[in-house]
């Protein structure tokens, strides 16, 4: 399992965030990102672009006679670049709650902050967008692949959704790559479990030991990692909408990410923040503690044809839209 860089804290009251609590908060920061679980981690520079060698076809070797002319290899090597970008989350907390119920604050941070960072990273790495729909921080993103497969298009008698998944794998194989894993939206799992053959028997069963199964860690024998940032529907009342993208499969040796700066957390009780309605709030005036978490990440893709996206009809959000965002995200 990949690990994140050490955490630095600044201006953190001891009653709010003591050092023995800050360590484990971010143990799952990498795990919560589906893309980071499968892509390769490389060093990332914050002051300059990071150059990443990308190999093309493996050179062709052949047999020769003694003293005969040696065959000329035709392999290629190119370079991709990656630059670190900042992702942040700001959480306003009542000062009374922060000081009188610190355990509750710690539990919320441990649950929510790694998830927020992971979703923001995955959404940018897959869709090429920020959480508000703007142009994403990375030049490369996975949904730019020309390979795409709609789920539910193959007739049940011809394999149904199982055949759809396999045809997506075939498009990657045709491009000369081997699929070695999936990243998926949690909405994919019920769609797979509801699929049946012509006799009504489930095509996928929740058995992690099975070869044709869908489970927490495997799909038809390949590793799979889930994150809501894959599809974009973060929760029932999210301001971002379901894109209909259910999964990305591919050769994850063709995707790399970098962590360019230690995850940092800062607090203040005198700052201001702007909510989703554009209203400015004063922490001092409203007796709030503002907790800011920041990190720097980079992402690059060697060959976009090494991946395939799987799509399904978008799911409409339920519930009323939030009046105020709980988190402010910036990539």
C-alpha positions as CSV (number, residue, x, y, z in Angstrom):
1,X,0.0,0.0,0.0
2,X,1.3,3.4,-0.9
3,X,1.9,5.9,1.9
4,X,1.6,9.7,2.1
5,X,4.2,12.1,3.1
6,X,4.4,13.2,6.8
7,X,1.9,15.7,8.0
8,X,3.0,19.2,9.0
9,X,0.8,21.3,11.3
10,X,0.8,25.0,11.8
11,X,-1.0,27.3,14.3
12,X,-3.0,24.3,15.7
13,X,-4.3,24.7,19.3
14,X,-3.3,21.7,21.4
15,X,-6.8,21.3,22.6
16,X,-8.1,21.1,19.1
17,X,-5.6,19.0,17.2
18,X,-2.8,17.5,19.4
19,X,0.1,15.8,17.5
20,X,-0.9,12.3,18.6
21,X,-4.2,12.8,16.7
22,X,-2.9,14.4,13.5
23,X,-0.8,11.4,12.5
24,X,-3.6,8.8,11.9
25,X,-6.0,11.3,10.4
26,X,-4.4,10.9,6.9
27,X,-3.5,7.3,7.0
28,X,-6.2,6.6,4.5
29,X,-5.6,9.7,2.2
30,X,-4.1,7.5,-0.5
31,X,-6.5,4.6,0.0
32,X,-9.5,6.8,-0.4
33,X,-8.4,7.7,-3.9
34,X,-9.2,4.9,-6.3
35,X,-6.8,6.2,-9.0
36,X,-3.9,6.4,-6.5
37,X,-4.5,2.7,-5.5
38,X,-3.7,1.5,-9.0
39,X,-1.5,4.2,-10.6
40,X,2.2,4.3,-10.0
41,X,3.6,6.9,-7.6
42,X,6.6,8.9,-8.8
43,X,8.6,11.9,-7.2
44,X,7.0,15.3,-7.9
45,X,8.8,18.6,-8.0
46,X,6.9,21.8,-6.9
47,X,9.4,24.2,-8.4
48,X,9.7,22.7,-11.9
49,X,8.0,20.2,-14.2
50,X,8.7,16.5,-13.4
51,X,9.9,14.6,-16.6
52,X,8.5,11.1,-16.9
53,X,10.0,8.7,-19.5
54,X,7.4,6.8,-21.4
55,X,8.4,3.7,-23.3
56,X,6.8,2.7,-26.6
57,X,6.9,-0.7,-28.2
58,X,9.4,-3.2,-26.8
59,X,12.3,-3.5,-29.3
60,X,12.1,-6.5,-31.6
61,X,14.8,-9.1,-31.2
62,X,15.5,-11.8,-33.8
63,X,17.8,-14.8,-34.5
64,X,20.9,-14.2,-36.5
65,X,23.6,-16.4,-38.1
66,X,27.1,-16.3,-36.6
67,X,28.8,-13.1,-37.8
68,X,25.5,-12.0,-39.4
69,X,24.1,-8.5,-39.3
70,X,22.3,-7.8,-36.0
71,X,18.6,-6.8,-36.3
72,X,17.9,-3.1,-35.5
73,X,15.5,-2.6,-32.6
74,X,12.5,-0.3,-33.2
75,X,11.5,0.6,-29.7
76,X,10.8,4.2,-28.8
77,X,11.0,6.4,-25.7
78,X,9.2,9.7,-25.2
79,X,8.9,12.1,-22.2
80,X,5.7,13.3,-20.4
81,X,5.7,16.1,-17.9
82,X,3.8,16.6,-14.7
83,X,3.4,19.6,-12.5
84,X,2.1,19.7,-8.9
85,X,-1.2,21.3,-8.2
86,X,-2.8,22.3,-4.9
87,X,-6.0,20.7,-3.6
88,X,-7.6,22.1,-0.4
89,X,-10.6,21.7,1.8
90,X,-11.9,24.2,4.4
91,X,-14.1,23.1,7.2
92,X,-15.9,25.7,9.5
93,X,-16.5,24.3,13.0
94,X,-18.3,25.9,15.9
95,X,-15.7,27.0,18.5
96,X,-17.9,25.6,21.3
97,X,-18.0,22.2,19.6
98,X,-14.3,22.2,18.8
99,X,-13.3,22.9,22.4
100,X,-16.0,21.0,24.3
101,X,-16.2,17.9,22.1
102,X,-12.8,17.4,20.5
103,X,-13.3,13.7,20.0
104,X,-16.2,14.5,17.7
105,X,-14.0,16.9,15.7
106,X,-11.3,14.3,15.4
107,X,-13.8,11.6,14.2
108,X,-15.2,14.0,11.6
109,X,-11.7,14.9,10.3
110,X,-10.6,11.3,10.2
111,X,-13.7,10.4,8.2
112,X,-14.2,13.4,5.9
113,X,-10.9,15.0,5.0
114,X,-9.2,12.1,3.3
115,X,-12.4,11.4,1.5
116,X,-12.7,15.0,0.3
117,X,-9.1,15.0,-1.0
118,X,-9.4,11.6,-2.7
119,X,-12.7,12.5,-4.4
120,X,-11.2,15.8,-5.7
121,X,-8.1,14.0,-7.1
122,X,-10.1,11.2,-8.7
123,X,-12.5,13.6,-10.4
124,X,-9.7,15.7,-11.8
125,X,-7.6,12.7,-12.9
126,X,-10.6,11.0,-14.6
127,X,-12.8,13.9,-15.9
128,X,-10.2,16.7,-16.3
129,X,-12.4,19.0,-14.2
130,X,-12.5,20.8,-10.9
131,X,-15.3,20.0,-8.5
132,X,-17.2,23.1,-9.7
133,X,-17.0,22.0,-13.3
134,X,-14.1,24.2,-14.4
135,X,-11.0,23.1,-16.3
136,X,-9.1,20.6,-14.2
137,X,-5.6,21.0,-12.8
138,X,-3.9,18.2,-14.9
139,X,-3.1,18.3,-18.6
140,X,-3.9,14.5,-18.8
141,X,-7.1,12.8,-17.7
142,X,-8.4,9.3,-18.2
143,X,-11.8,10.1,-19.8
144,X,-9.9,11.5,-22.8
145,X,-9.4,8.0,-24.0
146,X,-11.0,7.1,-27.4
147,X,-12.1,3.7,-25.9
148,X,-15.5,3.7,-24.3
149,X,-18.2,1.1,-23.7
150,X,-21.8,1.6,-22.7
151,X,-23.1,-0.9,-20.1
152,X,-26.4,-2.6,-20.8
153,X,-26.2,-2.5,-24.6
154,X,-25.5,-6.2,-25.3
155,X,-28.6,-8.4,-25.4
156,X,-29.0,-10.7,-22.4
157,X,-28.9,-13.8,-24.7
158,X,-25.4,-12.7,-26.0
159,X,-23.8,-12.1,-22.6
160,X,-25.5,-8.9,-21.3
161,X,-23.4,-6.7,-19.1
162,X,-20.7,-9.3,-18.8
163,X,-20.1,-9.1,-22.5
164,X,-20.1,-5.3,-22.3
165,X,-17.3,-5.4,-19.7
166,X,-15.2,-7.9,-21.8
167,X,-15.7,-5.8,-25.0
168,X,-14.2,-2.8,-23.1
169,X,-11.2,-5.0,-22.2
170,X,-10.9,-6.0,-25.8
171,X,-10.6,-2.4,-27.0
172,X,-7.6,-1.9,-24.6
173,X,-6.0,-5.2,-25.8
174,X,-6.5,-4.1,-29.4
175,X,-4.5,-1.0,-28.7
176,X,-1.6,-3.2,-27.5
177,X,-2.1,-3.0,-23.7
178,X,-3.1,-5.4,-21.0
179,X,-5.8,-4.4,-18.5
180,X,-4.6,-4.9,-14.9
181,X,-7.4,-3.2,-12.9
182,X,-10.5,-1.1,-12.6
183,X,-11.5,2.1,-10.8
184,X,-15.2,2.5,-10.3
185,X,-18.1,4.5,-8.9
186,X,-19.9,2.7,-6.1
187,X,-23.0,2.8,-8.4
188,X,-21.4,0.1,-10.6
189,X,-21.7,-2.6,-7.9
190,X,-25.5,-2.8,-7.8
191,X,-25.7,-2.6,-11.6
192,X,-23.5,-5.6,-11.8
193,X,-25.2,-7.6,-9.0
194,X,-28.6,-7.0,-10.6
195,X,-27.4,-8.5,-14.0
196,X,-28.9,-11.9,-14.7
197,X,-28.5,-14.5,-17.5
198,X,-31.4,-15.7,-19.6
199,X,-32.6,-18.1,-16.8
200,X,-32.7,-15.3,-14.2
201,X,-29.5,-16.4,-12.4
202,X,-27.1,-13.7,-11.2
203,X,-24.2,-13.2,-13.6
204,X,-22.1,-11.8,-10.8
205,X,-22.0,-12.8,-7.1
206,X,-20.5,-11.0,-4.1
207,X,-17.8,-13.6,-3.6
208,X,-14.2,-12.2,-3.5
209,X,-12.8,-15.6,-4.2
210,X,-14.8,-16.2,-7.4
211,X,-13.4,-15.6,-10.9
212,X,-16.5,-13.9,-12.4
213,X,-17.5,-11.9,-9.4
214,X,-17.9,-8.3,-8.3
215,X,-16.7,-7.5,-4.8
216,X,-14.9,-4.9,-2.8
217,X,-11.6,-5.8,-4.4
218,X,-12.2,-7.6,-7.6
219,X,-14.2,-7.6,-10.8
220,X,-13.9,-10.6,-13.2
221,X,-10.6,-11.4,-11.7
222,X,-9.1,-7.9,-11.9
223,X,-8.4,-5.6,-8.9
224,X,-11.0,-2.8,-8.5
225,X,-11.0,0.3,-6.3
226,X,-14.2,2.4,-5.6
227,X,-14.5,6.1,-5.1
228,X,-17.4,8.5,-5.8
229,X,-15.1,10.9,-7.5
230,X,-15.1,8.4,-10.5
231,X,-18.7,9.2,-11.4
232,X,-19.1,12.6,-9.8
233,X,-22.2,12.1,-7.7
234,X,-20.6,12.7,-4.3
235,X,-23.7,12.3,-2.1
236,X,-27.5,12.6,-2.2
237,X,-27.4,16.4,-2.1
238,X,-24.2,17.1,-4.0
239,X,-24.0,20.1,-6.2
240,X,-22.0,18.0,-8.7
241,X,-24.0,15.7,-10.9
242,X,-23.6,12.1,-11.9
243,X,-21.7,12.0,-15.1
244,X,-22.8,8.5,-16.0
245,X,-19.2,7.2,-16.0
246,X,-19.2,4.0,-14.0
247,X,-15.7,2.7,-14.3
248,X,-12.3,3.1,-16.0
249,X,-10.2,0.0,-16.8
250,X,-6.8,-0.2,-18.3
251,X,-3.0,-0.7,-18.0
252,X,-2.3,1.3,-14.8
253,X,1.4,1.3,-15.5
254,X,0.5,4.0,-18.0
255,X,-0.8,6.3,-15.2
256,X,1.4,8.0,-12.7
257,X,0.8,10.4,-9.8
258,X,3.0,12.4,-7.5
259,X,2.7,13.9,-4.0
260,X,4.7,17.1,-4.0
261,X,4.2,18.5,-0.5
262,X,3.4,17.2,2.9
263,X,-0.3,17.4,3.7
264,X,-0.7,20.4,5.9
265,X,-3.5,21.5,8.3
266,X,-4.0,25.0,9.7
267,X,-6.6,26.5,11.9
268,X,-7.7,30.1,12.7
269,X,-10.5,31.7,14.6
270,X,-10.1,35.2,13.0
271,X,-10.3,34.4,9.3
272,X,-13.2,34.6,6.8
273,X,-14.6,32.2,4.2
274,X,-17.2,32.4,1.4
275,X,-20.0,29.9,1.2
276,X,-21.6,28.4,-1.9
277,X,-24.2,31.3,-2.0
278,X,-21.4,33.9,-2.1
279,X,-21.9,35.1,1.5
280,X,-18.8,36.0,3.5
281,X,-18.6,34.7,7.0
282,X,-16.3,35.9,9.8
283,X,-14.9,33.3,12.1
284,X,-14.3,35.8,14.8
285,X,-17.8,37.3,14.6
286,X,-19.6,34.0,14.3
287,X,-17.4,32.2,16.9
288,X,-16.1,29.6,14.4
289,X,-12.8,27.7,14.0
290,X,-11.7,27.3,10.4
291,X,-9.8,24.1,9.6
292,X,-7.8,24.2,6.4
293,X,-6.3,21.1,4.8
294,X,-4.0,21.4,1.7
295,X,-1.9,19.0,-0.4
296,X,-0.1,19.1,-3.7
297,X,-0.6,16.3,-6.3
298,X,0.3,15.7,-9.9
299,X,-1.0,13.3,-12.5
300,X,0.0,12.1,-16.0
301,X,-1.0,9.5,-18.5
302,X,1.5,7.8,-20.8
303,X,-1.0,6.7,-23.5
304,X,-4.7,7.4,-23.2
305,X,-5.5,4.4,-25.5
306,X,-4.3,2.1,-22.6
307,X,-7.7,2.8,-20.9
308,X,-11.4,2.4,-21.5
309,X,-14.3,4.1,-19.9
310,X,-17.6,2.4,-19.0
311,X,-20.8,4.5,-19.0
312,X,-24.4,4.1,-18.0
313,X,-27.4,6.5,-17.8
314,X,-26.8,9.1,-15.1
315,X,-28.7,8.9,-11.9
316,X,-30.7,11.9,-10.9
317,X,-29.9,13.4,-7.4
318,X,-32.3,13.0,-4.6
319,X,-33.1,15.4,-1.8
320,X,-32.9,19.2,-1.6
321,X,-29.7,20.9,-2.7
322,X,-27.6,22.1,0.2
323,X,-27.9,25.7,1.3
324,X,-24.2,25.8,2.2
325,X,-21.3,23.6,1.1
326,X,-19.8,21.7,4.0
327,X,-16.4,21.7,2.2
328,X,-14.8,24.2,0.0
329,X,-12.6,22.4,-2.6
330,X,-10.0,23.9,-4.9
331,X,-7.8,22.1,-7.2
